Amino acid sequence: MQDSLDLKGGASIDDSSLLADLRARLDEATSEKIRVMSQILELRVETEALLKSLRGRLDEVSLELESCRRGHQMHALQLETRIGELDAQLCAAQARSAELEAHLSALEAASAEQDAQVSASEARPAELEAQLSASEARSAELQSALEDLGPKINGLQEASSRLDELCSRISSYRSVDG
């Protein structure tokens, strides 16, 4: 039995070698198709593995980011607490400074009063000398109080500067969170 193939030109081919050649080409094309499909499947498997790896890394990065956010929030809370403490210390220092200034004013008034008494009572030299000694003692106290007040005022100024710096840092942290 002979195979026949009708071509477009109307001619028929009864040649089995041509049929075998066509079958060989078809087998070759089928083999090439299978090879390409295998490569596609391999690429798909590799792509899925890569996607799985990337999803895992994305999850890790998300966890790290969340951890950083929590750490930042905790740090900001600690800074706010510390600022509150420093603010309370500053208020206490300012109150103490006002108290010392009032004490200084009282000492100055007492010293002025004693000076007036000294000039009014020149007839009583012994009493005046006693008052002068007391006045000098008070003056020494006043001088000592003034000397003690200087470092405290400097300390208050430094605390105020540190507080301003901390407020600035918190503002920058808040702007980063926002």
mmCIF file of the C-alpha atoms, coordinates in Angstrom:
data_MODEL
# 
_entry.id   MODEL 
# 
loop_
_atom_site.group_PDB 
_atom_site.id 
_atom_site.type_symbol 
_atom_site.label_atom_id 
_atom_site.label_alt_id 
_atom_site.label_comp_id 
_atom_site.label_asym_id 
_atom_site.label_entity_id 
_atom_site.label_seq_id 
_atom_site.pdbx_PDB_ins_code 
_atom_site.Cartn_x 
_atom_site.Cartn_y 
_atom_site.Cartn_z 
_atom_site.occupancy 
_atom_site.B_iso_or_equiv 
_atom_site.pdbx_formal_charge 
_atom_site.auth_seq_id 
_atom_site.auth_comp_id 
_atom_site.auth_asym_id 
_atom_site.auth_atom_id 
_atom_site.pdbx_PDB_model_num 
ATOM 1   C CA . MET A 1 1   ? 0.000  0.000   0.000   1.00 0.00 ? 1   MET A CA 1 
ATOM 2   C CA . GLN A 1 2   ? 1.334  3.396   -0.938  1.00 0.00 ? 2   GLN A CA 1 
ATOM 3   C CA . ASP A 1 3   ? 0.755  6.618   0.973   1.00 0.00 ? 3   ASP A CA 1 
ATOM 4   C CA . SER A 1 4   ? -0.229 9.599   -1.052  1.00 0.00 ? 4   SER A CA 1 
ATOM 5   C CA . LEU A 1 5   ? -0.102 13.279  -0.079  1.00 0.00 ? 5   LEU A CA 1 
ATOM 6   C CA . ASP A 1 6   ? -1.903 16.000  -1.981  1.00 0.00 ? 6   ASP A CA 1 
ATOM 7   C CA . LEU A 1 7   ? 0.151  19.162  -2.343  1.00 0.00 ? 7   LEU A CA 1 
ATOM 8   C CA . LYS A 1 8   ? -1.186 22.622  -3.171  1.00 0.00 ? 8   LYS A CA 1 
ATOM 9   C CA . GLY A 1 9   ? -0.016 22.407  -6.685  1.00 0.00 ? 9   GLY A CA 1 
ATOM 10  C CA . GLY A 1 10  ? -2.298 19.435  -7.288  1.00 0.00 ? 10  GLY A CA 1 
ATOM 11  C CA . ALA A 1 11  ? 0.560  17.017  -7.593  1.00 0.00 ? 11  ALA A CA 1 
ATOM 12  C CA . SER A 1 12  ? 0.561  13.900  -5.420  1.00 0.00 ? 12  SER A CA 1 
ATOM 13  C CA . ILE A 1 13  ? 3.570  12.401  -3.796  1.00 0.00 ? 13  ILE A CA 1 
ATOM 14  C CA . ASP A 1 14  ? 3.872  8.681   -3.639  1.00 0.00 ? 14  ASP A CA 1 
ATOM 15  C CA . ASP A 1 15  ? 7.342  8.692   -2.396  1.00 0.00 ? 15  ASP A CA 1 
ATOM 16  C CA . SER A 1 16  ? 7.754  7.021   1.019   1.00 0.00 ? 16  SER A CA 1 
ATOM 17  C CA . SER A 1 17  ? 11.157 8.640   1.486   1.00 0.00 ? 17  SER A CA 1 
ATOM 18  C CA . LEU A 1 18  ? 9.567  12.061  1.329   1.00 0.00 ? 18  LEU A CA 1 
ATOM 19  C CA . LEU A 1 19  ? 6.977  10.910  3.835   1.00 0.00 ? 19  LEU A CA 1 
ATOM 20  C CA . ALA A 1 20  ? 9.726  9.591   6.075   1.00 0.00 ? 20  ALA A CA 1 
ATOM 21  C CA . ASP A 1 21  ? 11.513 12.937  5.741   1.00 0.00 ? 21  ASP A CA 1 
ATOM 22  C CA . LEU A 1 22  ? 8.339  14.783  6.738   1.00 0.00 ? 22  LEU A CA 1 
ATOM 23  C CA . ARG A 1 23  ? 7.885  12.435  9.693   1.00 0.00 ? 23  ARG A CA 1 
ATOM 24  C CA . ALA A 1 24  ? 11.504 12.998  10.731  1.00 0.00 ? 24  ALA A CA 1 
ATOM 25  C CA . ARG A 1 25  ? 10.986 16.744  10.551  1.00 0.00 ? 25  ARG A CA 1 
ATOM 26  C CA . LEU A 1 26  ? 7.767  16.425  12.545  1.00 0.00 ? 26  LEU A CA 1 
ATOM 27  C CA . ASP A 1 27  ? 9.593  14.284  15.135  1.00 0.00 ? 27  ASP A CA 1 
ATOM 28  C CA . GLU A 1 28  ? 12.416 16.839  15.232  1.00 0.00 ? 28  GLU A CA 1 
ATOM 29  C CA . ALA A 1 29  ? 9.937  19.725  15.671  1.00 0.00 ? 29  ALA A CA 1 
ATOM 30  C CA . THR A 1 30  ? 8.144  17.739  18.389  1.00 0.00 ? 30  THR A CA 1 
ATOM 31  C CA . SER A 1 31  ? 11.462 17.055  20.151  1.00 0.00 ? 31  SER A CA 1 
ATOM 32  C CA . GLU A 1 32  ? 12.373 20.757  19.904  1.00 0.00 ? 32  GLU A CA 1 
ATOM 33  C CA . LYS A 1 33  ? 8.945  21.682  21.286  1.00 0.00 ? 33  LYS A CA 1 
ATOM 34  C CA . ILE A 1 34  ? 9.427  19.240  24.198  1.00 0.00 ? 34  ILE A CA 1 
ATOM 35  C CA . ARG A 1 35  ? 12.940 20.636  24.854  1.00 0.00 ? 35  ARG A CA 1 
ATOM 36  C CA . VAL A 1 36  ? 11.623 24.240  24.845  1.00 0.00 ? 36  VAL A CA 1 
ATOM 37  C CA . MET A 1 37  ? 8.738  23.294  27.124  1.00 0.00 ? 37  MET A CA 1 
ATOM 38  C CA . SER A 1 38  ? 11.182 21.604  29.506  1.00 0.00 ? 38  SER A CA 1 
ATOM 39  C CA . GLN A 1 39  ? 13.274 24.776  29.582  1.00 0.00 ? 39  GLN A CA 1 
ATOM 40  C CA . ILE A 1 40  ? 10.143 26.825  30.221  1.00 0.00 ? 40  ILE A CA 1 
ATOM 41  C CA . LEU A 1 41  ? 9.165  24.517  33.095  1.00 0.00 ? 41  LEU A CA 1 
ATOM 42  C CA . GLU A 1 42  ? 12.692 24.754  34.543  1.00 0.00 ? 42  GLU A CA 1 
ATOM 43  C CA . LEU A 1 43  ? 12.527 28.551  34.295  1.00 0.00 ? 43  LEU A CA 1 
ATOM 44  C CA . ARG A 1 44  ? 9.113  28.501  35.964  1.00 0.00 ? 44  ARG A CA 1 
ATOM 45  C CA . VAL A 1 45  ? 10.448 26.372  38.840  1.00 0.00 ? 45  VAL A CA 1 
ATOM 46  C CA . GLU A 1 46  ? 13.468 28.688  39.203  1.00 0.00 ? 46  GLU A CA 1 
ATOM 47  C CA . THR A 1 47  ? 11.206 31.750  39.090  1.00 0.00 ? 47  THR A CA 1 
ATOM 48  C CA . GLU A 1 48  ? 8.901  30.320  41.751  1.00 0.00 ? 48  GLU A CA 1 
ATOM 49  C CA . ALA A 1 49  ? 11.900 29.500  43.965  1.00 0.00 ? 49  ALA A CA 1 
ATOM 50  C CA . LEU A 1 50  ? 13.249 33.024  43.474  1.00 0.00 ? 50  LEU A CA 1 
ATOM 51  C CA . LEU A 1 51  ? 9.839  34.546  44.273  1.00 0.00 ? 51  LEU A CA 1 
ATOM 52  C CA . LYS A 1 52  ? 9.587  32.409  47.407  1.00 0.00 ? 52  LYS A CA 1 
ATOM 53  C CA . SER A 1 53  ? 13.059 33.563  48.466  1.00 0.00 ? 53  SER A CA 1 
ATOM 54  C CA . LEU A 1 54  ? 12.179 37.202  47.784  1.00 0.00 ? 54  LEU A CA 1 
ATOM 55  C CA . ARG A 1 55  ? 8.923  36.898  49.754  1.00 0.00 ? 55  ARG A CA 1 
ATOM 56  C CA . GLY A 1 56  ? 10.894 35.451  52.676  1.00 0.00 ? 56  GLY A CA 1 
ATOM 57  C CA . ARG A 1 57  ? 13.378 38.305  52.532  1.00 0.00 ? 57  ARG A CA 1 
ATOM 58  C CA . LEU A 1 58  ? 10.519 40.812  52.287  1.00 0.00 ? 58  LEU A CA 1 
ATOM 59  C CA . ASP A 1 59  ? 8.996  39.291  55.440  1.00 0.00 ? 59  ASP A CA 1 
ATOM 60  C CA . GLU A 1 60  ? 12.373 39.565  57.218  1.00 0.00 ? 60  GLU A CA 1 
ATOM 61  C CA . VAL A 1 61  ? 12.779 43.203  56.171  1.00 0.00 ? 61  VAL A CA 1 
ATOM 62  C CA . SER A 1 62  ? 9.191  43.958  57.283  1.00 0.00 ? 62  SER A CA 1 
ATOM 63  C CA . LEU A 1 63  ? 9.937  42.468  60.720  1.00 0.00 ? 63  LEU A CA 1 
ATOM 64  C CA . GLU A 1 64  ? 13.178 44.478  60.976  1.00 0.00 ? 64  GLU A CA 1 
ATOM 65  C CA . LEU A 1 65  ? 11.325 47.651  59.996  1.00 0.00 ? 65  LEU A CA 1 
ATOM 66  C CA . GLU A 1 66  ? 8.642  47.033  62.612  1.00 0.00 ? 66  GLU A CA 1 
ATOM 67  C CA . SER A 1 67  ? 11.316 46.394  65.224  1.00 0.00 ? 67  SER A CA 1 
ATOM 68  C CA . CYS A 1 68  ? 13.029 49.663  64.295  1.00 0.00 ? 68  CYS A CA 1 
ATOM 69  C CA . ARG A 1 69  ? 9.716  51.522  64.554  1.00 0.00 ? 69  ARG A CA 1 
ATOM 70  C CA . ARG A 1 70  ? 9.056  50.098  68.025  1.00 0.00 ? 70  ARG A CA 1 
ATOM 71  C CA . GLY A 1 71  ? 12.599 50.993  69.095  1.00 0.00 ? 71  GLY A CA 1 
ATOM 72  C CA . HIS A 1 72  ? 12.179 54.518  67.783  1.00 0.00 ? 72  HIS A CA 1 
ATOM 73  C CA . GLN A 1 73  ? 8.855  54.936  69.593  1.00 0.00 ? 73  GLN A CA 1 
ATOM 74  C CA . MET A 1 74  ? 10.377 53.674  72.833  1.00 0.00 ? 74  MET A CA 1 
ATOM 75  C CA . HIS A 1 75  ? 13.347 56.032  72.436  1.00 0.00 ? 75  HIS A CA 1 
ATOM 76  C CA . ALA A 1 76  ? 11.022 58.968  71.750  1.00 0.00 ? 76  ALA A CA 1 
ATOM 77  C CA . LEU A 1 77  ? 9.003  58.109  74.874  1.00 0.00 ? 77  LEU A CA 1 
ATOM 78  C CA . GLN A 1 78  ? 12.195 57.955  76.945  1.00 0.00 ? 78  GLN A CA 1 
ATOM 79  C CA . LEU A 1 79  ? 13.271 61.336  75.555  1.00 0.00 ? 79  LEU A CA 1 
ATOM 80  C CA . GLU A 1 80  ? 9.896  62.864  76.412  1.00 0.00 ? 80  GLU A CA 1 
ATOM 81  C CA . THR A 1 81  ? 10.167 61.462  79.940  1.00 0.00 ? 81  THR A CA 1 
ATOM 82  C CA . ARG A 1 82  ? 13.690 62.826  80.310  1.00 0.00 ? 82  ARG A CA 1 
ATOM 83  C CA . ILE A 1 83  ? 12.567 66.223  79.007  1.00 0.00 ? 83  ILE A CA 1 
ATOM 84  C CA . GLY A 1 84  ? 9.798  66.226  81.628  1.00 0.00 ? 84  GLY A CA 1 
ATOM 85  C CA . GLU A 1 85  ? 12.355 65.451  84.324  1.00 0.00 ? 85  GLU A CA 1 
ATOM 86  C CA . LEU A 1 86  ? 14.693 68.178  83.081  1.00 0.00 ? 86  LEU A CA 1 
ATOM 87  C CA . ASP A 1 87  ? 11.800 70.612  82.871  1.00 0.00 ? 87  ASP A CA 1 
ATOM 88  C CA . ALA A 1 88  ? 10.903 69.871  86.507  1.00 0.00 ? 88  ALA A CA 1 
ATOM 89  C CA . GLN A 1 89  ? 14.541 70.322  87.522  1.00 0.00 ? 89  GLN A CA 1 
ATOM 90  C CA . LEU A 1 90  ? 14.686 73.609  85.638  1.00 0.00 ? 90  LEU A CA 1 
ATOM 91  C CA . CYS A 1 91  ? 11.514 74.858  87.361  1.00 0.00 ? 91  CYS A CA 1 
ATOM 92  C CA . ALA A 1 92  ? 12.942 73.880  90.746  1.00 0.00 ? 92  ALA A CA 1 
ATOM 93  C CA . ALA A 1 93  ? 16.238 75.611  89.935  1.00 0.00 ? 93  ALA A CA 1 
ATOM 94  C CA . GLN A 1 94  ? 14.410 78.743  88.792  1.00 0.00 ? 94  GLN A CA 1 
ATOM 95  C CA . ALA A 1 95  ? 12.354 78.757  91.995  1.00 0.00 ? 95  ALA A CA 1 
ATOM 96  C CA . ARG A 1 96  ? 15.543 78.366  94.052  1.00 0.00 ? 96  ARG A CA 1 
ATOM 97  C CA . SER A 1 97  ? 17.154 81.188  92.071  1.00 0.00 ? 97  SER A CA 1 
ATOM 98  C CA . ALA A 1 98  ? 14.166 83.465  92.769  1.00 0.00 ? 98  ALA A CA 1 
ATOM 99  C CA . GLU A 1 99  ? 14.380 82.522  96.441  1.00 0.00 ? 99  GLU A CA 1 
ATOM 100 C CA . LEU A 1 100 ? 18.085 83.364  96.528  1.00 0.00 ? 100 LEU A CA 1 
ATOM 101 C CA . GLU A 1 101 ? 17.457 86.659  94.751  1.00 0.00 ? 101 GLU A CA 1 
ATOM 102 C CA . ALA A 1 102 ? 14.779 87.542  97.320  1.00 0.00 ? 102 ALA A CA 1 
ATOM 103 C CA . HIS A 1 103 ? 17.196 86.638  100.106 1.00 0.00 ? 103 HIS A CA 1 
ATOM 104 C CA . LEU A 1 104 ? 19.859 88.767  98.452  1.00 0.00 ? 104 LEU A CA 1 
ATOM 105 C CA . SER A 1 105 ? 17.442 91.711  98.228  1.00 0.00 ? 105 SER A CA 1 
ATOM 106 C CA . ALA A 1 106 ? 16.593 91.296  101.917 1.00 0.00 ? 106 ALA A CA 1 
ATOM 107 C CA . LEU A 1 107 ? 20.287 91.240  102.791 1.00 0.00 ? 107 LEU A CA 1 
ATOM 108 C CA . GLU A 1 108 ? 20.904 94.340  100.717 1.00 0.00 ? 108 GLU A CA 1 
ATOM 109 C CA . ALA A 1 109 ? 17.980 96.109  102.417 1.00 0.00 ? 109 ALA A CA 1 
ATOM 110 C CA . ALA A 1 110 ? 19.268 95.084  105.829 1.00 0.00 ? 110 ALA A CA 1 
ATOM 111 C CA . SER A 1 111 ? 22.744 96.280  104.892 1.00 0.00 ? 111 SER A CA 1 
ATOM 112 C CA . ALA A 1 112 ? 21.374 99.633  103.718 1.00 0.00 ? 112 ALA A CA 1 
ATOM 113 C CA . GLU A 1 113 ? 19.369 99.953  106.899 1.00 0.00 ? 113 GLU A CA 1 
ATOM 114 C CA . GLN A 1 114 ? 22.447 99.246  108.971 1.00 0.00 ? 114 GLN A CA 1 
ATOM 115 C CA . ASP A 1 115 ? 24.423 101.778 106.980 1.00 0.00 ? 115 ASP A CA 1 
ATOM 116 C CA . ALA A 1 116 ? 21.751 104.365 107.773 1.00 0.00 ? 116 ALA A CA 1 
ATOM 117 C CA . GLN A 1 117 ? 21.835 103.425 111.431 1.00 0.00 ? 117 GLN A CA 1 
ATOM 118 C CA . VAL A 1 118 ? 25.631 103.707 111.474 1.00 0.00 ? 118 VAL A CA 1 
ATOM 119 C CA . SER A 1 119 ? 25.574 107.249 110.097 1.00 0.00 ? 119 SER A CA 1 
ATOM 120 C CA . ALA A 1 120 ? 22.738 108.277 112.443 1.00 0.00 ? 120 ALA A CA 1 
ATOM 121 C CA . SER A 1 121 ? 24.453 106.929 115.527 1.00 0.00 ? 121 SER A CA 1 
ATOM 122 C CA . GLU A 1 122 ? 27.943 108.353 115.210 1.00 0.00 ? 122 GLU A CA 1 
ATOM 123 C CA . ALA A 1 123 ? 27.707 109.386 118.880 1.00 0.00 ? 123 ALA A CA 1 
ATOM 124 C CA . ARG A 1 124 ? 27.805 105.748 119.917 1.00 0.00 ? 124 ARG A CA 1 
ATOM 125 C CA . PRO A 1 125 ? 31.109 104.417 118.580 1.00 0.00 ? 125 PRO A CA 1 
ATOM 126 C CA . ALA A 1 126 ? 31.066 101.102 120.439 1.00 0.00 ? 126 ALA A CA 1 
ATOM 127 C CA . GLU A 1 127 ? 27.552 100.349 119.261 1.00 0.00 ? 127 GLU A CA 1 
ATOM 128 C CA . LEU A 1 128 ? 28.471 101.452 115.787 1.00 0.00 ? 128 LEU A CA 1 
ATOM 129 C CA . GLU A 1 129 ? 31.489 99.170  115.738 1.00 0.00 ? 129 GLU A CA 1 
ATOM 130 C CA . ALA A 1 130 ? 29.281 96.239  116.758 1.00 0.00 ? 130 ALA A CA 1 
ATOM 131 C CA . GLN A 1 131 ? 26.787 97.141  114.077 1.00 0.00 ? 131 GLN A CA 1 
ATOM 132 C CA . LEU A 1 132 ? 29.616 97.545  111.602 1.00 0.00 ? 132 LEU A CA 1 
ATOM 133 C CA . SER A 1 133 ? 30.923 94.079  112.449 1.00 0.00 ? 133 SER A CA 1 
ATOM 134 C CA . ALA A 1 134 ? 27.433 92.648  112.020 1.00 0.00 ? 134 ALA A CA 1 
ATOM 135 C CA . SER A 1 135 ? 27.078 94.553  108.782 1.00 0.00 ? 135 SER A CA 1 
ATOM 136 C CA . GLU A 1 136 ? 30.420 93.230  107.573 1.00 0.00 ? 136 GLU A CA 1 
ATOM 137 C CA . ALA A 1 137 ? 29.356 89.695  108.498 1.00 0.00 ? 137 ALA A CA 1 
ATOM 138 C CA . ARG A 1 138 ? 26.116 90.157  106.591 1.00 0.00 ? 138 ARG A CA 1 
ATOM 139 C CA . SER A 1 139 ? 28.036 91.696  103.734 1.00 0.00 ? 139 SER A CA 1 
ATOM 140 C CA . ALA A 1 140 ? 30.328 88.649  103.710 1.00 0.00 ? 140 ALA A CA 1 
ATOM 141 C CA . GLU A 1 141 ? 27.244 86.432  103.722 1.00 0.00 ? 141 GLU A CA 1 
ATOM 142 C CA . LEU A 1 142 ? 25.847 88.466  100.870 1.00 0.00 ? 142 LEU A CA 1 
ATOM 143 C CA . GLN A 1 143 ? 29.112 88.213  98.951  1.00 0.00 ? 143 GLN A CA 1 
ATOM 144 C CA . SER A 1 144 ? 29.176 84.460  99.571  1.00 0.00 ? 144 SER A CA 1 
ATOM 145 C CA . ALA A 1 145 ? 25.561 84.165  98.434  1.00 0.00 ? 145 ALA A CA 1 
ATOM 146 C CA . LEU A 1 146 ? 26.414 86.148  95.292  1.00 0.00 ? 146 LEU A CA 1 
ATOM 147 C CA . GLU A 1 147 ? 29.391 83.899  94.578  1.00 0.00 ? 147 GLU A CA 1 
ATOM 148 C CA . ASP A 1 148 ? 27.235 80.788  95.118  1.00 0.00 ? 148 ASP A CA 1 
ATOM 149 C CA . LEU A 1 149 ? 24.558 82.204  92.867  1.00 0.00 ? 149 LEU A CA 1 
ATOM 150 C CA . GLY A 1 150 ? 26.903 82.593  89.862  1.00 0.00 ? 150 GLY A CA 1 
ATOM 151 C CA . PRO A 1 151 ? 27.561 78.850  89.254  1.00 0.00 ? 151 PRO A CA 1 
ATOM 152 C CA . LYS A 1 152 ? 23.903 78.059  89.886  1.00 0.00 ? 152 LYS A CA 1 
ATOM 153 C CA . ILE A 1 153 ? 22.820 80.549  87.271  1.00 0.00 ? 153 ILE A CA 1 
ATOM 154 C CA . ASN A 1 154 ? 25.405 79.078  84.877  1.00 0.00 ? 154 ASN A CA 1 
ATOM 155 C CA . GLY A 1 155 ? 24.050 75.605  85.685  1.00 0.00 ? 155 GLY A CA 1 
ATOM 156 C CA . LEU A 1 156 ? 20.525 76.822  84.950  1.00 0.00 ? 156 LEU A CA 1 
ATOM 157 C CA . GLN A 1 157 ? 21.668 78.282  81.645  1.00 0.00 ? 157 GLN A CA 1 
ATOM 158 C CA . GLU A 1 158 ? 23.379 74.997  80.713  1.00 0.00 ? 158 GLU A CA 1 
ATOM 159 C CA . ALA A 1 159 ? 20.288 73.000  81.714  1.00 0.00 ? 159 ALA A CA 1 
ATOM 160 C CA . SER A 1 160 ? 18.146 75.341  79.634  1.00 0.00 ? 160 SER A CA 1 
ATOM 161 C CA . SER A 1 161 ? 20.492 74.885  76.647  1.00 0.00 ? 161 SER A CA 1 
ATOM 162 C CA . ARG A 1 162 ? 20.367 71.100  77.028  1.00 0.00 ? 162 ARG A CA 1 
ATOM 163 C CA . LEU A 1 163 ? 16.594 71.227  77.276  1.00 0.00 ? 163 LEU A CA 1 
ATOM 164 C CA . ASP A 1 164 ? 16.414 73.320  74.090  1.00 0.00 ? 164 ASP A CA 1 
ATOM 165 C CA . GLU A 1 165 ? 18.691 70.809  72.345  1.00 0.00 ? 165 GLU A CA 1 
ATOM 166 C CA . LEU A 1 166 ? 16.558 67.856  73.483  1.00 0.00 ? 166 LEU A CA 1 
ATOM 167 C CA . CYS A 1 167 ? 13.385 69.628  72.343  1.00 0.00 ? 167 CYS A CA 1 
ATOM 168 C CA . SER A 1 168 ? 15.006 70.201  68.959  1.00 0.00 ? 168 SER A CA 1 
ATOM 169 C CA . ARG A 1 169 ? 15.953 66.538  68.697  1.00 0.00 ? 169 ARG A CA 1 
ATOM 170 C CA . ILE A 1 170 ? 12.455 65.390  69.634  1.00 0.00 ? 170 ILE A CA 1 
ATOM 171 C CA . SER A 1 171 ? 10.980 67.738  67.058  1.00 0.00 ? 171 SER A CA 1 
ATOM 172 C CA . SER A 1 172 ? 13.262 66.231  64.424  1.00 0.00 ? 172 SER A CA 1 
ATOM 173 C CA . TYR A 1 173 ? 12.282 62.705  65.518  1.00 0.00 ? 173 TYR A CA 1 
ATOM 174 C CA . ARG A 1 174 ? 8.619  63.624  65.372  1.00 0.00 ? 174 ARG A CA 1 
ATOM 175 C CA . SER A 1 175 ? 9.060  65.076  61.889  1.00 0.00 ? 175 SER A CA 1 
ATOM 176 C CA . VAL A 1 176 ? 10.754 61.822  60.793  1.00 0.00 ? 176 VAL A CA 1 
ATOM 177 C CA . ASP A 1 177 ? 7.809  59.762  62.169  1.00 0.00 ? 177 ASP A CA 1 
ATOM 178 C CA . GLY A 1 178 ? 5.273  62.067  60.525  1.00 0.00 ? 178 GLY A CA 1 
# 
